[in-house]
Amino acid sequence: MHVIGVDEHAWRHTRFGDKYVTVIIDLTPVHHGTGPSRLLDTIPCRSTAVFATWTTRIDVVAMDGFTGFKTAATEELPAATVVMDPFHVVRLAGDALDQCRRRVQQQLHGHRGRSGDPICSCRRTLHTDIELLTDRHWARVNRLFDTDDHIDVEVTWATYQRLISAYRHHDRTQGKQALVTLIDSLRSGVPPALIELRKLGRTFNKRASDILAYFDHPAPRTAPPKRSTDA
């Protein structure tokens, strides 16, 4: 089995020239447990055409949420399985959590987060895996959610944690089912006020097969990265 990963990297931070490069990595050694991944190529630009040049026999393609990579894989590698890797799936949920936190912060206080604001003070803790929370962190989280003013953040945070728990489940079948249940709940059970979760749900629904494929083809990552706790 040949397994590759594809992602973009912001190579240039000026307005001159292409900002992105497409990075293609051989994940086959990781999949077989024989060694680390290795860089195959770095190609200027990020586009469907760039990735479409890779038409060799590939069984699994791990990627982020960029639809151009998905289109290229579908058209040029029809026999390959597309897997949206856990790192990028979790990052989408983390971004939704940050956007929700900023929106609620603005609605309540009329300004961006400051050091003394409860939501701002808890921003790193909210991104910490629930299994890594200390008693001090839990006290901070409980204080934050001890008011209905922060209910939108609480619901979004709970979704973020459910996603991580699904990926970390010791039983891959049960983890997959937990993620199926989560995607289904985001598809049909999110109130209109939770605009960040509704957007996340649309993305997850659109890419559900790619997200769930990880549990049958776990080559992209062994698990989502742990977020370090704040001191």
Stockholm file with secondary structure:
# STOCKHOLM 1.0

chainA/1-231         MHVIGVDEHAWRHTRFGDKYVTVIIDLTPVHHGTGPSRLLDTIPCRSTAVFATWTTRIDVVAMDGFTGFKTAATEELPAATVVMDPFHVVRLAGDALDQCRRRVQQQLHGHRGRSGDPICSCRRTLHTDIELLTDRHWARVNRLFDTDDHIDVEVTWATYQRLISAYRHHDRTQGKQALVTLIDSLRSGVPPALIELRKLGRTFNKRASDILAYFDHPAPRTAPPKRSTDA
#=GR chainA/1-231 SS CCEEEEEEEECCCSSSSCSEEEEEEECHHHHHTSSCCEEEEEEEBCSHHHHHTCCSCCSEEEECSCHHHHHHHHHHCTTSEEEECHHHHHHHHHHHHHHHHHHHHHHHHSSCCCTTSHHHHTHHHHTSCGGGCCHHHHHHHHHHTSSGGGHHHHHHHHHHHHHHHHHHCSSHHHHHHHHHHHHHHHHHCCCTTCHHHHHHHHHHHHTHHHHHGGGTSCCSCSSCCCCCCCC
#=GC SS_cons         CCEEEEEEEECCCSSSSCSEEEEEEECHHHHHTSSCCEEEEEEEBCSHHHHHTCCSCCSEEEECSCHHHHHHHHHHCTTSEEEECHHHHHHHHHHHHHHHHHHHHHHHHSSCCCTTSHHHHTHHHHTSCGGGCCHHHHHHHHHHTSSGGGHHHHHHHHHHHHHHHHHHCSSHHHHHHHHHHHHHHHHHCCCTTCHHHHHHHHHHHHTHHHHHGGGTSCCSCSSCCCCCCCC
//
